Amino acid sequence: MVWRKGWLIYLCFATFIEIFSITGGMSLDKVDRQLLSMLQKDGTLSLNELAEAVNLTTTPCWKRLKKLEESGIIKQRVALLDPEQLGLSFIAFVMVIPI
């Protein structure tokens, strides 16, 4: 595979534009990305655990999380359930079209 400087610059610029537009102009630093990564892996982590992992005290960590929620980057916190444990044998996808 051959890489050309123009392609690499284009890819970096395209990625920047995508991130910039996704975040609504908000720039994500290393700590924000670490917090997001940790929450994606385990949404039950406490504020203390998150703050300790990114070397912050709880107040600045909470402010960052609040900013990520208010900007829409964190949309919601959910629990993924195991259908078999709940006794659900199948899942049906239904689309209703008005006549």
Biopython code that builds the backbone (N, CA, C, O; Angstrom):
import numpy as np
from Bio.PDB.StructureBuilder import StructureBuilder

atoms = [
    (1, "MET", "N", (0.840, -1.166, 0.000)),
    (1, "MET", "CA", (0.000, 0.000, 0.000)),
    (1, "MET", "C", (0.894, 1.241, 0.000)),
    (1, "MET", "O", (1.838, 1.324, 0.786)),
    (2, "VAL", "N", (0.612, 2.173, -0.850)),
    (2, "VAL", "CA", (1.408, 3.396, -0.965)),
    (2, "VAL", "C", (0.649, 4.553, -0.327)),
    (2, "VAL", "O", (-0.520, 4.782, -0.639)),
    (3, "TRP", "N", (1.312, 5.278, 0.562)),
    (3, "TRP", "CA", (0.705, 6.443, 1.199)),
    (3, "TRP", "C", (1.306, 7.704, 0.594)),
    (3, "TRP", "O", (2.524, 7.813, 0.446)),
    (4, "ARG", "N", (0.488, 8.608, 0.262)),
    (4, "ARG", "CA", (0.963, 9.892, -0.232)),
    (4, "ARG", "C", (0.608, 10.957, 0.785)),
    (4, "ARG", "O", (-0.390, 10.853, 1.497)),
    (5, "LYS", "N", (1.438, 11.978, 0.841)),
    (5, "LYS", "CA", (1.218, 13.038, 1.815)),
    (5, "LYS", "C", (-0.160, 13.667, 1.661)),
    (5, "LYS", "O", (-0.825, 13.934, 2.662)),
    (6, "GLY", "N", (-0.597, 13.904, 0.457)),
    (6, "GLY", "CA", (-1.890, 14.528, 0.225)),
    (6, "GLY", "C", (-3.031, 13.702, 0.783)),
    (6, "GLY", "O", (-3.981, 14.252, 1.341)),
    (7, "TRP", "N", (-2.950, 12.385, 0.641)),
    (7, "TRP", "CA", (-3.989, 11.505, 1.143)),
    (7, "TRP", "C", (-4.028, 11.552, 2.669)),
    (7, "TRP", "O", (-5.092, 11.644, 3.281)),
    (8, "LEU", "N", (-2.832, 11.486, 3.267)),
    (8, "LEU", "CA", (-2.755, 11.490, 4.713)),
    (8, "LEU", "C", (-3.315, 12.784, 5.277)),
    (8, "LEU", "O", (-4.063, 12.763, 6.254)),
    (9, "ILE", "N", (-2.963, 13.899, 4.677)),
    (9, "ILE", "CA", (-3.484, 15.191, 5.124)),
    (9, "ILE", "C", (-4.992, 15.226, 4.951)),
    (9, "ILE", "O", (-5.705, 15.705, 5.833)),
    (10, "TYR", "N", (-5.488, 14.722, 3.821)),
    (10, "TYR", "CA", (-6.922, 14.695, 3.575)),
    (10, "TYR", "C", (-7.634, 13.847, 4.630)),
    (10, "TYR", "O", (-8.667, 14.257, 5.159)),
    (11, "LEU", "N", (-7.083, 12.660, 4.939)),
    (11, "LEU", "CA", (-7.710, 11.784, 5.919)),
    (11, "LEU", "C", (-7.722, 12.425, 7.302)),
    (11, "LEU", "O", (-8.721, 12.347, 8.017)),
    (12, "CYS", "N", (-6.613, 13.058, 7.681)),
    (12, "CYS", "CA", (-6.567, 13.725, 8.980)),
    (12, "CYS", "C", (-7.568, 14.868, 9.018)),
    (12, "CYS", "O", (-8.262, 15.052, 10.018)),
    (13, "PHE", "N", (-7.650, 15.639, 7.933)),
    (13, "PHE", "CA", (-8.574, 16.761, 7.877)),
    (13, "PHE", "C", (-10.015, 16.258, 7.910)),
    (13, "PHE", "O", (-10.857, 16.837, 8.596)),
    (14, "ALA", "N", (-10.304, 15.183, 7.172)),
    (14, "ALA", "CA", (-11.653, 14.628, 7.145)),
    (14, "ALA", "C", (-12.041, 14.129, 8.527)),
    (14, "ALA", "O", (-13.171, 14.338, 8.966)),
    (15, "THR", "N", (-11.114, 13.471, 9.219)),
    (15, "THR", "CA", (-11.392, 12.990, 10.564)),
    (15, "THR", "C", (-11.643, 14.157, 11.503)),
    (15, "THR", "O", (-12.548, 14.102, 12.336)),
    (16, "PHE", "N", (-10.847, 15.215, 11.375)),
    (16, "PHE", "CA", (-11.038, 16.399, 12.204)),
    (16, "PHE", "C", (-12.403, 17.007, 11.959)),
    (16, "PHE", "O", (-13.099, 17.377, 12.904)),
    (17, "ILE", "N", (-12.795, 17.114, 10.687)),
    (17, "ILE", "CA", (-14.098, 17.698, 10.346)),
    (17, "ILE", "C", (-15.221, 16.838, 10.923)),
    (17, "ILE", "O", (-16.193, 17.368, 11.461)),
    (18, "GLU", "N", (-15.092, 15.499, 10.811)),
    (18, "GLU", "CA", (-16.119, 14.612, 11.345)),
    (18, "GLU", "C", (-16.228, 14.776, 12.856)),
    (18, "GLU", "O", (-17.333, 14.897, 13.386)),
    (19, "ILE", "N", (-15.106, 14.781, 13.550)),
    (19, "ILE", "CA", (-15.126, 14.933, 15.001)),
    (19, "ILE", "C", (-15.672, 16.303, 15.368)),
    (19, "ILE", "O", (-16.475, 16.429, 16.293)),
    (20, "PHE", "N", (-15.235, 17.337, 14.641)),
    (20, "PHE", "CA", (-15.674, 18.698, 14.936)),
    (20, "PHE", "C", (-17.176, 18.826, 14.737)),
    (20, "PHE", "O", (-17.855, 19.463, 15.543)),
    (21, "SER", "N", (-17.707, 18.223, 13.667)),
    (21, "SER", "CA", (-19.141, 18.339, 13.423)),
    (21, "SER", "C", (-19.934, 17.457, 14.382)),
    (21, "SER", "O", (-21.031, 17.830, 14.797)),
    (22, "ILE", "N", (-19.400, 16.303, 14.737)),
    (22, "ILE", "CA", (-20.089, 15.416, 15.680)),
    (22, "ILE", "C", (-20.180, 16.081, 17.051)),
    (22, "ILE", "O", (-21.213, 16.002, 17.716)),
    (23, "THR", "N", (-19.109, 16.728, 17.468)),
    (23, "THR", "CA", (-19.081, 17.318, 18.801)),
    (23, "THR", "C", (-19.696, 18.705, 18.825)),
    (23, "THR", "O", (-19.701, 19.347, 19.876)),
    (24, "GLY", "N", (-20.213, 19.186, 17.713)),
    (24, "GLY", "CA", (-20.824, 20.507, 17.683)),
    (24, "GLY", "C", (-19.812, 21.612, 17.898)),
    (24, "GLY", "O", (-20.141, 22.661, 18.453)),
    (25, "GLY", "N", (-18.589, 21.386, 17.465)),
    (25, "GLY", "CA", (-17.553, 22.396, 17.617)),
    (25, "GLY", "C", (-16.762, 22.237, 18.903)),
    (25, "GLY", "O", (-15.759, 22.923, 19.099)),
    (26, "MET", "N", (-17.200, 21.337, 19.786)),
    (26, "MET", "CA", (-16.493, 21.113, 21.048)),
    (26, "MET", "C", (-15.276, 20.245, 20.782)),
    (26, "MET", "O", (-15.389, 19.199, 20.143)),
    (27, "SER", "N", (-14.124, 20.661, 21.260)),
    (27, "SER", "CA", (-12.924, 19.861, 21.047)),
    (27, "SER", "C", (-12.764, 18.874, 22.201)),
    (27, "SER", "O", (-12.955, 19.225, 23.365)),
    (28, "LEU", "N", (-12.419, 17.658, 21.865)),
    (28, "LEU", "CA", (-12.212, 16.610, 22.865)),
    (28, "LEU", "C", (-10.721, 16.455, 23.112)),
    (28, "LEU", "O", (-9.957, 16.231, 22.173)),
    (29, "ASP", "N", (-10.305, 16.568, 24.345)),
    (29, "ASP", "CA", (-8.907, 16.341, 24.652)),
    (29, "ASP", "C", (-8.709, 14.890, 25.090)),
    (29, "ASP", "O", (-9.641, 14.086, 25.058)),
    (30, "LYS", "N", (-7.497, 14.572, 25.493)),
    (30, "LYS", "CA", (-7.154, 13.201, 25.852)),
    (30, "LYS", "C", (-8.005, 12.698, 27.028)),
    (30, "LYS", "O", (-8.441, 11.547, 27.036)),
    (31, "VAL", "N", (-8.235, 13.561, 28.012)),
    (31, "VAL", "CA", (-9.011, 13.164, 29.193)),
    (31, "VAL", "C", (-10.459, 12.868, 28.806)),
    (31, "VAL", "O", (-11.037, 11.883, 29.265)),
    (32, "ASP", "N", (-11.049, 13.724, 27.957)),
    (32, "ASP", "CA", (-12.422, 13.479, 27.496)),
    (32, "ASP", "C", (-12.519, 12.130, 26.784)),
    (32, "ASP", "O", (-13.446, 11.355, 27.021)),
    (33, "ARG", "N", (-11.551, 11.863, 25.913)),
    (33, "ARG", "CA", (-11.563, 10.598, 25.174)),
    (33, "ARG", "C", (-11.386, 9.405, 26.112)),
    (33, "ARG", "O", (-11.992, 8.354, 25.903)),
    (34, "GLN", "N", (-10.554, 9.568, 27.147)),
    (34, "GLN", "CA", (-10.376, 8.490, 28.126)),
    (34, "GLN", "C", (-11.685, 8.231, 28.876)),
    (34, "GLN", "O", (-12.083, 7.082, 29.067)),
    (35, "LEU", "N", (-12.340, 9.297, 29.293)),
    (35, "LEU", "CA", (-13.610, 9.149, 30.007)),
    (35, "LEU", "C", (-14.643, 8.447, 29.140)),
    (35, "LEU", "O", (-15.338, 7.542, 29.603)),
    (36, "LEU", "N", (-14.745, 8.861, 27.886)),
    (36, "LEU", "CA", (-15.708, 8.240, 26.974)),
    (36, "LEU", "C", (-15.397, 6.764, 26.767)),
    (36, "LEU", "O", (-16.301, 5.929, 26.761)),
    (37, "SER", "N", (-14.130, 6.448, 26.600)),
    (37, "SER", "CA", (-13.728, 5.060, 26.398)),
    (37, "SER", "C", (-14.070, 4.205, 27.618)),
    (37, "SER", "O", (-14.582, 3.094, 27.482)),
    (38, "MET", "N", (-13.787, 4.725, 28.796)),
    (38, "MET", "CA", (-14.078, 3.979, 30.020)),
    (38, "MET", "C", (-15.576, 3.770, 30.199)),
    (38, "MET", "O", (-16.011, 2.686, 30.585)),
    (39, "LEU", "N", (-16.365, 4.803, 29.919)),
    (39, "LEU", "CA", (-17.815, 4.674, 30.069)),
    (39, "LEU", "C", (-18.412, 3.715, 29.049)),
    (39, "LEU", "O", (-19.391, 3.029, 29.342)),
    (40, "GLN", "N", (-17.826, 3.662, 27.846)),
    (40, "GLN", "CA", (-18.321, 2.711, 26.854)),
    (40, "GLN", "C", (-18.054, 1.282, 27.294)),
    (40, "GLN", "O", (-18.855, 0.388, 27.022)),
    (41, "LYS", "N", (-16.941, 1.061, 27.967)),
    (41, "LYS", "CA", (-16.609, -0.289, 28.427)),
    (41, "LYS", "C", (-17.425, -0.688, 29.649)),
    (41, "LYS", "O", (-17.851, -1.836, 29.777)),
    (42, "ASP", "N", (-17.640, 0.279, 30.552)),
    (42, "ASP", "CA", (-18.378, -0.019, 31.782)),
    (42, "ASP", "C", (-19.103, 1.236, 32.249)),
    (42, "ASP", "O", (-18.498, 2.123, 32.852)),
    (43, "GLY", "N", (-20.389, 1.306, 31.972)),
    (43, "GLY", "CA", (-21.186, 2.473, 32.321)),
    (43, "GLY", "C", (-21.530, 2.569, 33.796)),
    (43, "GLY", "O", (-22.150, 3.541, 34.227)),
    (44, "THR", "N", (-21.130, 1.564, 34.579)),
    (44, "THR", "CA", (-21.448, 1.581, 36.007)),
    (44, "THR", "C", (-20.317, 2.150, 36.855)),
    (44, "THR", "O", (-20.423, 2.186, 38.081)),
    (45, "LEU", "N", (-19.245, 2.593, 36.223)),
    (45, "LEU", "CA", (-18.130, 3.141, 36.986)),
    (45, "LEU", "C", (-18.578, 4.372, 37.763)),
    (45, "LEU", "O", (-19.319, 5.213, 37.254)),
    (46, "SER", "N", (-18.119, 4.460, 38.990)),
    (46, "SER", "CA", (-18.483, 5.602, 39.823)),
    (46, "SER", "C", (-17.665, 6.826, 39.414)),
    (46, "SER", "O", (-16.645, 6.713, 38.734)),
    (47, "LEU", "N", (-18.126, 7.974, 39.837)),
    (47, "LEU", "CA", (-17.407, 9.221, 39.564)),
    (47, "LEU", "C", (-16.010, 9.164, 40.163)),
    (47, "LEU", "O", (-15.055, 9.631, 39.541)),
    (48, "ASN", "N", (-15.873, 8.604, 41.348)),
    (48, "ASN", "CA", (-14.554, 8.478, 41.981)),
    (48, "ASN", "C", (-13.612, 7.606, 41.160)),
    (48, "ASN", "O", (-12.436, 7.932, 40.998)),
    (49, "GLU", "N", (-14.134, 6.496, 40.642)),
    (49, "GLU", "CA", (-13.300, 5.593, 39.821)),
    (49, "GLU", "C", (-12.864, 6.282, 38.535)),
    (49, "GLU", "O", (-11.706, 6.177, 38.130)),
    (50, "LEU", "N", (-13.792, 6.987, 37.893)),
    (50, "LEU", "CA", (-13.455, 7.703, 36.662)),
    (50, "LEU", "C", (-12.415, 8.781, 36.930)),
    (50, "LEU", "O", (-11.426, 8.893, 36.206)),
    (51, "ALA", "N", (-12.644, 9.572, 37.972)),
    (51, "ALA", "CA", (-11.728, 10.671, 38.292)),
    (51, "ALA", "C", (-10.331, 10.150, 38.602)),
    (51, "ALA", "O", (-9.336, 10.716, 38.149)),
    (52, "GLU", "N", (-10.260, 9.080, 39.366)),
    (52, "GLU", "CA", (-8.960, 8.508, 39.718)),
    (52, "GLU", "C", (-8.228, 7.995, 38.483)),
    (52, "GLU", "O", (-7.012, 8.154, 38.374)),
    (53, "ALA", "N", (-8.945, 7.391, 37.567)),
    (53, "ALA", "CA", (-8.327, 6.819, 36.363)),
    (53, "ALA", "C", (-7.744, 7.881, 35.446)),
    (53, "ALA", "O", (-6.770, 7.622, 34.738)),
    (54, "VAL", "N", (-8.329, 9.075, 35.450)),
    (54, "VAL", "CA", (-7.828, 10.143, 34.565)),
    (54, "VAL", "C", (-7.064, 11.216, 35.340)),
    (54, "VAL", "O", (-6.784, 12.291, 34.811)),
    (55, "ASN", "N", (-6.730, 10.917, 36.595)),
    (55, "ASN", "CA", (-5.944, 11.808, 37.450)),
    (55, "ASN", "C", (-6.585, 13.176, 37.660)),
    (55, "ASN", "O", (-5.922, 14.209, 37.562)),
    (56, "LEU", "N", (-7.877, 13.166, 37.948)),
    (56, "LEU", "CA", (-8.594, 14.388, 38.292)),
    (56, "LEU", "C", (-9.270, 14.194, 39.638)),
    (56, "LEU", "O", (-9.442, 13.067, 40.103)),
    (57, "THR", "N", (-9.651, 15.301, 40.258)),
    (57, "THR", "CA", (-10.516, 15.193, 41.425)),
    (57, "THR", "C", (-11.943, 15.055, 40.910)),
    (57, "THR", "O", (-12.190, 15.218, 39.715)),
    (58, "THR", "N", (-12.881, 14.756, 41.802)),
    (58, "THR", "CA", (-14.234, 14.453, 41.353)),
    (58, "THR", "C", (-14.950, 15.655, 40.733)),
    (58, "THR", "O", (-15.717, 15.483, 39.786)),
    (59, "THR", "N", (-14.719, 16.866, 41.244)),
    (59, "THR", "CA", (-15.437, 18.029, 40.714)),
    (59, "THR", "C", (-15.104, 18.316, 39.254)),
    (59, "THR", "O", (-16.028, 18.447, 38.451)),
    (60, "PRO", "N", (-13.815, 18.422, 38.863)),
    (60, "PRO", "CA", (-13.539, 18.650, 37.441)),
    (60, "PRO", "C", (-13.984, 17.487, 36.554)),
    (60, "PRO", "O", (-14.387, 17.696, 35.409)),
    (61, "CYS", "N", (-13.913, 16.266, 37.078)),
    (61, "CYS", "CA", (-14.357, 15.104, 36.304)),
    (61, "CYS", "C", (-15.864, 15.193, 36.074)),
    (61, "CYS", "O", (-16.336, 14.965, 34.960)),
    (62, "TRP", "N", (-16.619, 15.523, 37.122)),
    (62, "TRP", "CA", (-18.072, 15.676, 36.998)),
    (62, "TRP", "C", (-18.420, 16.776, 36.000)),
    (62, "TRP", "O", (-19.347, 16.619, 35.206)),
    (63, "LYS", "N", (-17.678, 17.899, 36.035)),
    (63, "LYS", "CA", (-17.933, 19.001, 35.102)),
    (63, "LYS", "C", (-17.697, 18.559, 33.666)),
    (63, "LYS", "O", (-18.456, 18.932, 32.771)),
    (64, "ARG", "N", (-16.656, 17.769, 33.434)),
    (64, "ARG", "CA", (-16.390, 17.254, 32.083)),
    (64, "ARG", "C", (-17.522, 16.351, 31.617)),
    (64, "ARG", "O", (-17.992, 16.469, 30.485)),
    (65, "LEU", "N", (-17.958, 15.451, 32.488)),
    (65, "LEU", "CA", (-19.054, 14.545, 32.125)),
    (65, "LEU", "C", (-20.329, 15.328, 31.837)),
    (65, "LEU", "O", (-21.050, 15.021, 30.888)),
    (66, "LYS", "N", (-20.604, 16.330, 32.648)),
    (66, "LYS", "CA", (-21.795, 17.162, 32.457)),
    (66, "LYS", "C", (-21.720, 17.879, 31.110)),
    (66, "LYS", "O", (-22.716, 17.966, 30.393)),
    (67, "LYS", "N", (-20.532, 18.394, 30.767)),
    (67, "LYS", "CA", (-20.336, 19.090, 29.493)),
    (67, "LYS", "C", (-20.536, 18.127, 28.313)),
    (67, "LYS", "O", (-21.119, 18.499, 27.295)),
    (68, "LEU", "N", (-20.052, 16.893, 28.459)),
    (68, "LEU", "CA", (-20.229, 15.891, 27.406)),
    (68, "LEU", "C", (-21.704, 15.518, 27.251)),
    (68, "LEU", "O", (-22.166, 15.274, 26.137)),
    (69, "GLU", "N", (-22.432, 15.474, 28.345)),
    (69, "GLU", "CA", (-23.869, 15.184, 28.281)),
    (69, "GLU", "C", (-24.635, 16.346, 27.665)),
    (69, "GLU", "O", (-25.491, 16.140, 26.805)),
    (70, "GLU", "N", (-24.334, 17.559, 28.097)),
    (70, "GLU", "CA", (-25.044, 18.741, 27.591)),
    (70, "GLU", "C", (-24.781, 18.986, 26.110)),
    (70, "GLU", "O", (-25.643, 19.505, 25.402)),
    (71, "SER", "N", (-23.596, 18.614, 25.642)),
    (71, "SER", "CA", (-23.273, 18.801, 24.224)),
    (71, "SER", "C", (-23.889, 17.706, 23.356)),
    (71, "SER", "O", (-23.889, 17.819, 22.131)),
    (72, "GLY", "N", (-24.413, 16.647, 23.976)),
    (72, "GLY", "CA", (-25.039, 15.569, 23.218)),
    (72, "GLY", "C", (-24.094, 14.442, 22.852)),
    (72, "GLY", "O", (-24.505, 13.483, 22.198)),
    (73, "ILE", "N", (-22.838, 14.537, 23.257)),
    (73, "ILE", "CA", (-21.896, 13.452, 22.960)),
    (73, "ILE", "C", (-22.294, 12.206, 23.747)),
    (73, "ILE", "O", (-22.307, 11.102, 23.203)),
    (74, "ILE", "N", (-22.615, 12.383, 25.020)),
    (74, "ILE", "CA", (-23.203, 11.298, 25.811)),
    (74, "ILE", "C", (-24.704, 11.510, 25.745)),
    (74, "ILE", "O", (-25.230, 12.463, 26.319)),
    (75, "LYS", "N", (-25.394, 10.614, 25.041)),
    (75, "LYS", "CA", (-26.834, 10.774, 24.862)),
    (75, "LYS", "C", (-27.616, 10.222, 26.036)),
    (75, "LYS", "O", (-28.539, 10.868, 26.531)),
    (76, "GLN", "N", (-27.250, 9.033, 26.483)),
    (76, "GLN", "CA", (-27.957, 8.416, 27.589)),
    (76, "GLN", "C", (-27.123, 7.299, 28.174)),
    (76, "GLN", "O", (-26.161, 6.834, 27.562)),
    (77, "ARG", "N", (-27.497, 6.881, 29.348)),
    (77, "ARG", "CA", (-26.843, 5.743, 29.990)),
    (77, "ARG", "C", (-27.866, 4.622, 30.045)),
    (77, "ARG", "O", (-28.984, 4.807, 30.524)),
    (78, "VAL", "N", (-27.476, 3.474, 29.555)),
    (78, "VAL", "CA", (-28.425, 2.366, 29.441)),
    (78, "VAL", "C", (-27.847, 1.092, 30.048)),
    (78, "VAL", "O", (-26.640, 0.980, 30.264)),
    (79, "ALA", "N", (-28.728, 0.138, 30.316)),
    (79, "ALA", "CA", (-28.333, -1.193, 30.758)),
    (79, "ALA", "C", (-28.684, -2.170, 29.642)),
    (79, "ALA", "O", (-29.803, -2.150, 29.130)),
    (80, "LEU", "N", (-27.746, -3.014, 29.266)),
    (80, "LEU", "CA", (-27.994, -4.045, 28.265)),
    (80, "LEU", "C", (-28.443, -5.314, 28.989)),
    (80, "LEU", "O", (-27.730, -5.834, 29.847)),
    (81, "LEU", "N", (-29.613, -5.799, 28.639)),
    (81, "LEU", "CA", (-30.203, -6.949, 29.304)),
    (81, "LEU", "C", (-29.981, -8.221, 28.496)),
    (81, "LEU", "O", (-29.874, -8.182, 27.271)),
    (82, "ASP", "N", (-29.915, -9.333, 29.188)),
    (82, "ASP", "CA", (-29.757, -10.630, 28.540)),
    (82, "ASP", "C", (-31.142, -11.222, 28.311)),
    (82, "ASP", "O", (-31.820, -11.585, 29.272)),
    (83, "PRO", "N", (-31.581, -11.329, 27.039)),
    (83, "PRO", "CA", (-32.932, -11.837, 26.754)),
    (83, "PRO", "C", (-33.167, -13.253, 27.280)),
    (83, "PRO", "O", (-34.269, -13.568, 27.729)),
    (84, "GLU", "N", (-32.157, -14.095, 27.231)),
    (84, "GLU", "CA", (-32.327, -15.474, 27.703)),
    (84, "GLU", "C", (-32.579, -15.518, 29.207)),
    (84, "GLU", "O", (-33.401, -16.303, 29.680)),
    (85, "GLN", "N", (-31.876, -14.679, 29.952)),
    (85, "GLN", "CA", (-32.070, -14.622, 31.400)),
    (85, "GLN", "C", (-33.473, -14.133, 31.749)),
    (85, "GLN", "O", (-34.008, -14.478, 32.803)),
    (86, "LEU", "N", (-34.065, -13.336, 30.873)),
    (86, "LEU", "CA", (-35.408, -12.807, 31.103)),
    (86, "LEU", "C", (-36.500, -13.724, 30.561)),
    (86, "LEU", "O", (-37.689, -13.440, 30.705)),
    (87, "GLY", "N", (-36.086, -14.824, 29.937)),
    (87, "GLY", "CA", (-37.062, -15.766, 29.409)),
    (87, "GLY", "C", (-37.651, -15.350, 28.070)),
    (87, "GLY", "O", (-38.727, -15.814, 27.693)),
    (88, "LEU", "N", (-36.963, -14.486, 27.357)),
    (88, "LEU", "CA", (-37.435, -14.063, 26.038)),
    (88, "LEU", "C", (-36.798, -14.971, 24.994)),
    (88, "LEU", "O", (-35.577, -14.991, 24.843)),
    (89, "SER", "N", (-37.628, -15.723, 24.273)),
    (89, "SER", "CA", (-37.090, -16.715, 23.352)),
    (89, "SER", "C", (-36.773, -16.160, 21.969)),
    (89, "SER", "O", (-35.961, -16.746, 21.252)),
    (90, "PHE", "N", (-37.385, -15.053, 21.574)),
    (90, "PHE", "CA", (-37.096, -14.492, 20.262)),
    (90, "PHE", "C", (-37.371, -12.995, 20.270)),
    (90, "PHE", "O", (-38.048, -12.464, 21.151)),
    (91, "ILE", "N", (-36.830, -12.347, 19.272)),
    (91, "ILE", "CA", (-37.044, -10.907, 19.096)),
    (91, "ILE", "C", (-37.667, -10.709, 17.725)),
    (91, "ILE", "O", (-37.195, -11.279, 16.741)),
    (92, "ALA", "N", (-38.706, -9.921, 17.652)),
    (92, "ALA", "CA", (-39.365, -9.636, 16.370)),
    (92, "ALA", "C", (-39.206, -8.162, 16.041)),
    (92, "ALA", "O", (-39.430, -7.297, 16.888)),
    (93, "PHE", "N", (-38.821, -7.883, 14.810)),
    (93, "PHE", "CA", (-38.760, -6.516, 14.317)),
    (93, "PHE", "C", (-39.988, -6.300, 13.445)),
    (93, "PHE", "O", (-40.199, -7.028, 12.475)),
    (94, "VAL", "N", (-40.784, -5.319, 13.779)),
    (94, "VAL", "CA", (-42.046, -5.086, 13.085)),
    (94, "VAL", "C", (-42.039, -3.660, 12.545)),
    (94, "VAL", "O", (-41.654, -2.720, 13.240)),
    (95, "MET", "N", (-42.471, -3.516, 11.293)),
    (95, "MET", "CA", (-42.621, -2.188, 10.726)),
    (95, "MET", "C", (-44.077, -2.010, 10.342)),
    (95, "MET", "O", (-44.643, -2.819, 9.607)),
    (96, "VAL", "N", (-44.671, -0.952, 10.843)),
    (96, "VAL", "CA", (-46.077, -0.659, 10.551)),
    (96, "VAL", "C", (-46.113, 0.484, 9.568)),
    (96, "VAL", "O", (-45.519, 1.537, 9.801)),
    (97, "ILE", "N", (-46.824, 0.271, 8.448)),
    (97, "ILE", "CA", (-46.961, 1.309, 7.414)),
    (97, "ILE", "C", (-48.412, 1.752, 7.370)),
    (97, "ILE", "O", (-49.308, 0.929, 7.180)),
    (98, "PRO", "N", (-48.654, 3.050, 7.544)),
    (98, "PRO", "CA", (-50.051, 3.511, 7.475)),
    (98, "PRO", "C", (-50.616, 3.357, 6.071)),
    (98, "PRO", "O", (-49.906, 3.544, 5.082)),
    (99, "ILE", "N", (-51.894, 3.016, 5.991)),
    (99, "ILE", "CA", (-52.557, 2.814, 4.686)),
    (99, "ILE", "C", (-53.180, 4.110, 4.219)),
    (99, "ILE", "O", (-53.784, 4.154, 3.147)),
]
sb = StructureBuilder()
sb.init_structure("model")
sb.init_model(0)
sb.init_chain("A")
sb.init_seg("    ")
for serial, (resi, resn, name, xyz) in enumerate(atoms, 1):
    if name == "N":
        sb.init_residue(resn, " ", resi, " ")
    sb.init_atom(name, np.array(xyz, "f"), 0.0, 1.0, " ", f" {name:<3s}", serial, name[0])
structure = sb.get_structure()
